Amino acid sequence: MFHFKRRTLWIIIYITIPLVIILNRLGPAPDTAVSETPAQRFSLDHLNLTCQAVVCQLPLSGAPHLQLSVSFNQMPVSQISVPDVLSLNIRQQGGFVIGTVTLVPSPGNVQVLLSFLQQWLPQPPVGWQLTGAIPEGVADMIAAQNGPFSGIGIVNEPEPVNGLATLEAPALGGEDQLAFLLWIEILKQRLAGYDVQAVWDHRRSTSYVVFNQTLSSDSFSPVKAEELEPVLAAYLQSAGQRERSAEQLHRYAVTAMIYKIPFEFFVNQPRRLSQVTVEAVDRMREFTLEQITQSAR
């Protein structure tokens, strides 16, 4: 991931965007990062994400900043400086290019934002996501940004999946997704003694887990209940903590749009986790075992 502040956006930078994990921390560069105190957290149980056409907004009362993400199909390559009042980062996710801008939402800064987007974007976005301190009327102003945009773009083609072993994940939001996540955690624990590292690659419409070593079928023995219990308990404990930062909630809103899942997908995580069975996790073990068996042929 790259962050930009008063820098020329060169094509070479965009082409070399690295892997980004959906749940990794995203945001401005360290020297411009929004510092969040414990008071700047928001309950998942008191949020209202609303969408009209391709514009979604999630107001967060008390948030000091406005975050806007635009999702589009081309990689922007225009040589244009990012204004001082904006902090921009770029990533690839779910087959899209995602540009996220953070700013203090004053009327002047909003006008700078709109002017910058007109110059930088190569095409109308697939979606706009507004979160945080959203001034009245800003969502309508964003919805009116249908072009013409004067930015230059090229076809977005993520680099090939690069790893000695890769496992394709089920679709985000599907019934197998959480069981797959839990199985990957169990597999990582089984491989811990071999110094095997795994990272997620979410740049394409299909997500992958990429390993730095080959995988042996010896690590794919059936999952036992006592093996699943501590992993599931850790997930449930994390999901049970209902407060999230403004940054996390913005990430959720963007992810919901990209994968066409409801925002409640994140709100209802504890309930969905509690329904995952050892049989479902073991089914995902068989699903991945079949993948490595086929790749070895």
C-alpha positions as a LaTeX table, in Angstrom:
\begin{tabular}{lrrr}
\hline
Residue & $x$ (\AA) & $y$ (\AA) & $z$ (\AA) \\
\hline
Met1 & 0.00 & 0.00 & 0.00 \\
Phe2 & 1.24 & 3.46 & $-0.80$ \\
His3 & 0.27 & 6.80 & 0.73 \\
Phe4 & 0.57 & 10.09 & $-1.05$ \\
Lys5 & 0.81 & 13.66 & 0.22 \\
Arg6 & 1.94 & 16.46 & $-2.10$ \\
Arg7 & 3.55 & 13.98 & $-4.42$ \\
Thr8 & 3.21 & 13.40 & $-8.11$ \\
Leu9 & 1.25 & 10.23 & $-8.81$ \\
Trp10 & 3.42 & 8.24 & $-11.21$ \\
Ile11 & 2.33 & 5.18 & $-13.14$ \\
Ile12 & 5.12 & 3.07 & $-11.68$ \\
Ile13 & 3.71 & 3.56 & $-8.18$ \\
Tyr14 & 0.27 & 2.31 & $-9.11$ \\
Ile15 & 1.54 & $-0.71$ & $-11.00$ \\
Thr16 & 3.48 & $-1.92$ & $-7.97$ \\
Ile17 & 0.72 & $-1.71$ & $-5.35$ \\
Pro18 & 1.33 & $-4.65$ & $-2.96$ \\
Leu19 & $-1.10$ & $-7.07$ & $-1.38$ \\
Val20 & $-3.68$ & $-5.63$ & 0.98 \\
Ile21 & $-5.63$ & $-7.66$ & 3.50 \\
Ile22 & $-9.26$ & $-6.55$ & 3.89 \\
Leu23 & $-9.10$ & $-6.34$ & 7.63 \\
Asn24 & $-5.65$ & $-4.75$ & 7.76 \\
Arg25 & $-5.41$ & $-1.20$ & 9.01 \\
Leu26 & $-5.92$ & 1.32 & 6.22 \\
Gly27 & $-5.56$ & 5.07 & 6.30 \\
Pro28 & $-3.29$ & 8.04 & 5.76 \\
Ala29 & 0.48 & 8.03 & 6.13 \\
Pro30 & 1.91 & 8.11 & 9.68 \\
Asp31 & 2.70 & 11.84 & 9.52 \\
Thr32 & $-0.89$ & 12.67 & 8.58 \\
Ala33 & $-2.75$ & 9.87 & 10.35 \\
Val34 & $-5.93$ & 10.58 & 12.27 \\
Ser35 & $-5.16$ & 9.97 & 15.91 \\
Glu36 & $-8.06$ & 8.17 & 17.57 \\
Thr37 & $-8.72$ & 8.08 & 21.29 \\
Pro38 & $-10.85$ & 5.40 & 22.96 \\
Ala39 & $-13.75$ & 7.89 & 22.92 \\
Gln40 & $-13.65$ & 7.94 & 19.11 \\
Arg41 & $-15.17$ & 4.51 & 18.74 \\
Phe42 & $-18.65$ & 3.63 & 17.61 \\
Ser43 & $-21.03$ & 0.82 & 18.47 \\
Leu44 & $-21.98$ & $-1.55$ & 15.65 \\
Asp45 & $-25.44$ & $-1.68$ & 17.18 \\
His46 & $-26.19$ & 2.02 & 16.62 \\
Leu47 & $-25.25$ & 2.60 & 12.99 \\
Asn48 & $-27.29$ & 3.28 & 9.88 \\
Leu49 & $-25.68$ & 2.80 & 6.47 \\
Thr50 & $-27.93$ & 4.19 & 3.74 \\
Cys51 & $-27.42$ & 3.92 & $-0.01$ \\
Gln52 & $-28.99$ & 5.77 & $-2.91$ \\
Ala53 & $-27.93$ & 4.64 & $-6.37$ \\
Val54 & $-24.12$ & 4.22 & $-6.12$ \\
Val55 & $-23.59$ & 6.53 & $-3.12$ \\
Cys56 & $-23.59$ & 5.06 & 0.40 \\
Gln57 & $-23.15$ & 7.06 & 3.59 \\
Leu58 & $-22.52$ & 6.08 & 7.19 \\
Pro59 & $-22.67$ & 9.10 & 9.53 \\
Leu60 & $-20.57$ & 8.77 & 12.68 \\
Ser61 & $-21.51$ & 11.34 & 15.29 \\
Gly62 & $-18.41$ & 12.89 & 16.84 \\
Ala63 & $-15.97$ & 11.73 & 14.17 \\
Pro64 & $-13.40$ & 14.46 & 13.40 \\
His65 & $-12.89$ & 13.54 & 9.75 \\
Leu66 & $-14.74$ & 12.66 & 6.58 \\
Gln67 & $-13.61$ & 9.63 & 4.59 \\
Leu68 & $-14.60$ & 9.08 & 0.98 \\
Ser69 & $-13.74$ & 5.99 & $-1.03$ \\
Val70 & $-14.26$ & 5.67 & $-4.76$ \\
Ser71 & $-14.28$ & 2.26 & $-6.46$ \\
Phe72 & $-13.56$ & 2.01 & $-10.19$ \\
Asn73 & $-12.27$ & $-0.37$ & $-12.83$ \\
Gln74 & $-9.21$ & 1.43 & $-14.16$ \\
Met75 & $-5.84$ & 2.20 & $-12.61$ \\
Pro76 & $-5.40$ & 6.01 & $-12.50$ \\
Val77 & $-2.08$ & 7.19 & $-13.95$ \\
Ser78 & $-2.56$ & 10.97 & $-14.14$ \\
Gln79 & 0.40 & 13.09 & $-13.04$ \\
Ile80 & $-1.33$ & 15.30 & $-10.49$ \\
Ser81 & $-0.38$ & 16.55 & $-7.03$ \\
Val82 & $-2.60$ & 15.74 & $-4.06$ \\
Pro83 & $-3.71$ & 18.96 & $-2.27$ \\
Asp84 & $-2.42$ & 19.60 & 1.25 \\
Val85 & $-5.86$ & 19.25 & 2.82 \\
Leu86 & $-6.38$ & 15.72 & 1.47 \\
Ser87 & $-4.74$ & 12.42 & 2.40 \\
Leu88 & $-5.04$ & 9.74 & $-0.29$ \\
Asn89 & $-4.30$ & 6.04 & $-0.42$ \\
Ile90 & $-4.80$ & 3.54 & $-3.22$ \\
Arg91 & $-5.31$ & $-0.19$ & $-3.17$ \\
Gln92 & $-6.78$ & $-3.04$ & $-5.19$ \\
Gln93 & $-9.61$ & $-5.07$ & $-3.74$ \\
Gly94 & $-12.20$ & $-7.43$ & $-5.16$ \\
Gly95 & $-11.20$ & $-6.67$ & $-8.75$ \\
Phe96 & $-11.52$ & $-2.90$ & $-8.28$ \\
Val97 & $-9.19$ & 0.01 & $-7.68$ \\
Ile98 & $-10.10$ & 1.76 & $-4.42$ \\
Gly99 & $-9.06$ & 5.34 & $-3.75$ \\
Thr100 & $-9.71$ & 6.60 & $-0.20$ \\
Val101 & $-9.49$ & 10.28 & 0.70 \\
Thr102 & $-9.47$ & 11.60 & 4.28 \\
Leu103 & $-10.12$ & 15.27 & 5.09 \\
Val104 & $-11.48$ & 17.69 & 7.65 \\
Pro105 & $-14.99$ & 18.33 & 6.27 \\
Ser106 & $-15.01$ & 22.12 & 5.91 \\
Pro107 & $-16.85$ & 23.68 & 2.93 \\
Gly108 & $-13.55$ & 24.75 & 1.39 \\
Asn109 & $-11.99$ & 21.33 & 1.78 \\
Val110 & $-15.02$ & 19.65 & 0.21 \\
Gln111 & $-14.68$ & 21.91 & $-2.84$ \\
Val112 & $-10.97$ & 21.02 & $-3.07$ \\
Leu113 & $-11.93$ & 17.34 & $-2.89$ \\
Leu114 & $-14.47$ & 17.60 & $-5.70$ \\
Ser115 & $-12.03$ & 19.51 & $-7.90$ \\
Phe116 & $-9.31$ & 16.95 & $-7.28$ \\
Leu117 & $-11.60$ & 14.03 & $-8.13$ \\
Gln118 & $-12.63$ & 15.66 & $-11.41$ \\
Gln119 & $-8.97$ & 15.95 & $-12.42$ \\
Trp120 & $-7.79$ & 12.59 & $-11.09$ \\
Leu121 & $-10.54$ & 10.06 & $-11.82$ \\
Pro122 & $-10.44$ & 8.45 & $-15.27$ \\
Gln123 & $-14.09$ & 7.33 & $-15.23$ \\
Pro124 & $-17.26$ & 7.49 & $-13.12$ \\
Pro125 & $-16.81$ & 5.30 & $-10.02$ \\
Val126 & $-18.67$ & 2.05 & $-9.57$ \\
Gly127 & $-19.47$ & 3.22 & $-6.05$ \\
Trp128 & $-18.91$ & 6.04 & $-3.56$ \\
Gln129 & $-18.70$ & 5.39 & 0.20 \\
Leu130 & $-18.90$ & 8.29 & 2.65 \\
Thr131 & $-18.33$ & 7.76 & 6.37 \\
Gly132 & $-17.53$ & 9.85 & 9.42 \\
Ala133 & $-18.44$ & 13.52 & 9.76 \\
Ile134 & $-20.65$ & 14.03 & 6.70 \\
Pro135 & $-21.84$ & 17.64 & 6.25 \\
Glu136 & $-25.39$ & 18.16 & 5.08 \\
Gly137 & $-25.67$ & 18.09 & 1.31 \\
Val138 & $-22.28$ & 16.49 & 0.66 \\
Ala139 & $-23.80$ & 13.15 & $-0.35$ \\
Asp140 & $-25.91$ & 14.93 & $-2.98$ \\
Met141 & $-22.83$ & 16.78 & $-4.24$ \\
Ile142 & $-20.96$ & 13.49 & $-4.54$ \\
Ala143 & $-23.89$ & 11.84 & $-6.32$ \\
Ala144 & $-23.78$ & 14.63 & $-8.90$ \\
Gln145 & $-20.17$ & 13.83 & $-9.82$ \\
Asn146 & $-20.92$ & 11.87 & $-12.97$ \\
Gly147 & $-18.19$ & 13.43 & $-15.09$ \\
Pro148 & $-16.76$ & 14.28 & $-17.39$ \\
Phe149 & $-13.58$ & 13.25 & $-15.55$ \\
Ser150 & $-10.26$ & 14.29 & $-17.03$ \\
Gly151 & $-7.98$ & 11.71 & $-15.41$ \\
Ile152 & $-6.07$ & 9.06 & $-17.35$ \\
Gly153 & $-6.47$ & 5.36 & $-16.59$ \\
Ile154 & $-5.24$ & 1.98 & $-17.76$ \\
Val155 & $-6.77$ & $-1.47$ & $-17.45$ \\
Asn156 & $-6.56$ & $-2.75$ & $-13.89$ \\
Glu157 & $-4.70$ & $-6.07$ & $-14.07$ \\
Pro158 & $-3.45$ & $-7.39$ & $-10.70$ \\
Glu159 & $-0.21$ & $-9.31$ & $-10.84$ \\
Pro160 & $-0.49$ & $-13.12$ & $-10.81$ \\
Val161 & $-0.88$ & $-14.80$ & $-7.44$ \\
Asn162 & 2.67 & $-15.38$ & $-6.26$ \\
Gly163 & 3.32 & $-18.17$ & $-3.77$ \\
Leu164 & 4.56 & $-21.73$ & $-3.52$ \\
Ala165 & 1.06 & $-22.76$ & $-2.50$ \\
Thr166 & $-2.26$ & $-20.96$ & $-2.89$ \\
Leu167 & $-5.74$ & $-21.81$ & $-1.65$ \\
Glu168 & $-8.81$ & $-20.25$ & $-3.21$ \\
Ala169 & $-11.33$ & $-18.93$ & $-0.70$ \\
Pro170 & $-15.12$ & $-19.16$ & $-0.91$ \\
Ala171 & $-16.99$ & $-15.97$ & $-1.73$ \\
Leu172 & $-17.13$ & $-13.38$ & 1.03 \\
Gly173 & $-20.55$ & $-13.49$ & 2.63 \\
Gly174 & $-21.27$ & $-17.08$ & 1.59 \\
Glu175 & $-22.17$ & $-19.78$ & 4.08 \\
Asp176 & $-18.72$ & $-21.38$ & 3.86 \\
Gln177 & $-16.69$ & $-18.19$ & 4.35 \\
Leu178 & $-16.39$ & $-18.25$ & 8.14 \\
Ala179 & $-15.77$ & $-21.99$ & 8.26 \\
Phe180 & $-12.96$ & $-21.45$ & 5.74 \\
Leu181 & $-11.42$ & $-18.68$ & 7.88 \\
Leu182 & $-11.46$ & $-20.92$ & 10.94 \\
Trp183 & $-9.93$ & $-23.82$ & 9.01 \\
Ile184 & $-7.10$ & $-21.57$ & 7.74 \\
Glu185 & $-6.36$ & $-20.53$ & 11.34 \\
Ile186 & $-6.19$ & $-24.19$ & 12.35 \\
Leu187 & $-3.97$ & $-24.99$ & 9.37 \\
Lys188 & $-1.62$ & $-22.12$ & 10.27 \\
Gln189 & $-1.32$ & $-23.51$ & 13.80 \\
Arg190 & $-0.54$ & $-26.96$ & 12.44 \\
Leu191 & 2.19 & $-25.45$ & 10.25 \\
Ala192 & 3.62 & $-23.16$ & 12.94 \\
Gly193 & 6.56 & $-25.44$ & 13.66 \\
Tyr194 & 7.63 & $-25.32$ & 10.01 \\
Asp195 & 7.86 & $-21.51$ & 9.83 \\
Val196 & 5.21 & $-21.43$ & 7.10 \\
Gln197 & 3.75 & $-17.99$ & 6.54 \\
Ala198 & 0.37 & $-17.24$ & 4.99 \\
Val199 & $-0.99$ & $-13.94$ & 3.67 \\
Trp200 & $-4.30$ & $-13.01$ & 2.12 \\
Asp201 & $-4.55$ & $-11.69$ & $-1.42$ \\
His202 & $-7.84$ & $-9.84$ & $-1.98$ \\
Arg203 & $-6.91$ & $-7.93$ & $-5.12$ \\
Arg204 & $-9.10$ & $-10.00$ & $-7.44$ \\
Ser205 & $-12.78$ & $-10.88$ & $-7.40$ \\
Thr206 & $-11.66$ & $-14.23$ & $-5.94$ \\
Ser207 & $-9.57$ & $-14.15$ & $-2.76$ \\
Tyr208 & $-6.61$ & $-16.43$ & $-2.08$ \\
Val209 & $-4.46$ & $-17.48$ & 0.86 \\
Val210 & $-0.84$ & $-17.50$ & $-0.29$ \\
Phe211 & 1.80 & $-19.63$ & 1.46 \\
Asn212 & 5.57 & $-19.23$ & 1.27 \\
Gln213 & 6.11 & $-22.99$ & 1.22 \\
Thr214 & 4.48 & $-25.98$ & $-0.42$ \\
Leu215 & 1.77 & $-27.75$ & 1.55 \\
Ser216 & 1.80 & $-31.46$ & 2.32 \\
Ser217 & $-1.36$ & $-33.50$ & 2.66 \\
Asp218 & 0.07 & $-34.67$ & 6.01 \\
Ser219 & $-1.19$ & $-31.39$ & 7.52 \\
Phe220 & $-4.75$ & $-32.01$ & 6.34 \\
Ser221 & $-5.94$ & $-34.61$ & 8.84 \\
Pro222 & $-9.59$ & $-34.27$ & 9.95 \\
Val223 & $-10.45$ & $-31.37$ & 12.27 \\
Lys224 & $-11.30$ & $-32.30$ & 15.85 \\
Ala225 & $-13.67$ & $-30.39$ & 18.10 \\
Glu226 & $-10.96$ & $-29.71$ & 20.69 \\
Glu227 & $-8.83$ & $-28.19$ & 17.94 \\
Leu228 & $-11.59$ & $-25.87$ & 16.75 \\
Glu229 & $-12.82$ & $-24.71$ & 20.16 \\
Pro230 & $-10.00$ & $-22.28$ & 21.10 \\
Val231 & $-9.88$ & $-20.80$ & 17.58 \\
Leu232 & $-13.63$ & $-20.26$ & 17.49 \\
Ala233 & $-13.59$ & $-18.83$ & 21.04 \\
Ala234 & $-10.98$ & $-16.25$ & 20.00 \\
Tyr235 & $-13.06$ & $-15.23$ & 16.98 \\
Leu236 & $-16.20$ & $-14.97$ & 19.11 \\
Gln237 & $-14.42$ & $-12.85$ & 21.70 \\
Ser238 & $-13.17$ & $-10.46$ & 19.03 \\
Ala239 & $-16.57$ & $-10.26$ & 17.31 \\
Gly240 & $-18.27$ & $-9.71$ & 20.65 \\
Gln241 & $-16.43$ & $-6.43$ & 21.15 \\
Arg242 & $-19.05$ & $-4.23$ & 19.55 \\
Glu243 & $-17.14$ & $-0.95$ & 19.24 \\
Arg244 & $-15.12$ & $-0.12$ & 16.14 \\
Ser245 & $-12.98$ & 2.79 & 15.04 \\
Ala246 & $-14.12$ & 5.14 & 12.28 \\
Glu247 & $-11.40$ & 3.64 & 10.11 \\
Gln248 & $-12.68$ & 0.08 & 10.59 \\
Leu249 & $-16.26$ & 1.09 & 9.88 \\
His250 & $-15.25$ & 2.82 & 6.66 \\
Arg251 & $-13.47$ & $-0.36$ & 5.63 \\
Tyr252 & $-16.64$ & $-2.35$ & 6.33 \\
Ala253 & $-18.73$ & 0.02 & 4.20 \\
Val254 & $-16.32$ & $-0.29$ & 1.27 \\
Thr255 & $-16.16$ & $-4.08$ & 1.58 \\
Ala256 & $-19.96$ & $-4.35$ & 1.69 \\
Met257 & $-20.20$ & $-2.46$ & $-1.60$ \\
Ile258 & $-17.43$ & $-4.37$ & $-3.38$ \\
Tyr259 & $-18.75$ & $-7.82$ & $-2.51$ \\
Lys260 & $-22.43$ & $-6.87$ & $-2.65$ \\
Ile261 & $-23.18$ & $-7.95$ & 0.89 \\
Pro262 & $-25.31$ & $-6.07$ & 3.46 \\
Phe263 & $-23.61$ & $-3.99$ & 6.13 \\
Glu264 & $-25.35$ & $-6.26$ & 8.66 \\
Phe265 & $-22.86$ & $-8.94$ & 7.58 \\
Phe266 & $-20.41$ & $-7.29$ & 9.98 \\
Val267 & $-22.97$ & $-6.41$ & 12.62 \\
Asn268 & $-24.19$ & $-10.01$ & 12.90 \\
Gln269 & $-20.77$ & $-11.65$ & 12.98 \\
Pro270 & $-21.18$ & $-13.20$ & 16.48 \\
Arg271 & $-24.43$ & $-14.92$ & 15.52 \\
Arg272 & $-22.96$ & $-16.33$ & 12.32 \\
Leu273 & $-19.84$ & $-17.52$ & 14.12 \\
Ser274 & $-21.86$ & $-19.30$ & 16.76 \\
Gln275 & $-23.53$ & $-21.33$ & 14.02 \\
Val276 & $-20.26$ & $-22.69$ & 12.57 \\
Thr277 & $-19.86$ & $-26.41$ & 13.28 \\
Val278 & $-16.82$ & $-28.65$ & 13.29 \\
Glu279 & $-18.40$ & $-30.50$ & 10.36 \\
Ala280 & $-18.48$ & $-27.27$ & 8.32 \\
Val281 & $-14.84$ & $-26.52$ & 9.13 \\
Asp282 & $-13.85$ & $-30.06$ & 8.21 \\
Arg283 & $-15.68$ & $-29.66$ & 4.91 \\
Met284 & $-13.47$ & $-26.66$ & 4.19 \\
Arg285 & $-10.44$ & $-28.81$ & 5.05 \\
Glu286 & $-11.53$ & $-31.28$ & 2.37 \\
Phe287 & $-12.16$ & $-28.38$ & $-0.03$ \\
Thr288 & $-8.57$ & $-27.14$ & 0.38 \\
Leu289 & $-7.09$ & $-30.63$ & 0.38 \\
Glu290 & $-8.64$ & $-31.18$ & $-3.03$ \\
Gln291 & $-7.02$ & $-27.96$ & $-4.24$ \\
Ile292 & $-3.49$ & $-28.96$ & $-3.21$ \\
Thr293 & $-4.00$ & $-32.48$ & $-4.54$ \\
Gln294 & $-4.97$ & $-31.12$ & $-7.94$ \\
Ser295 & $-2.07$ & $-28.64$ & $-8.00$ \\
Ala296 & 0.38 & $-31.47$ & $-7.29$ \\
Arg297 & $-0.71$ & $-33.45$ & $-10.34$ \\
\hline
\end{tabular}
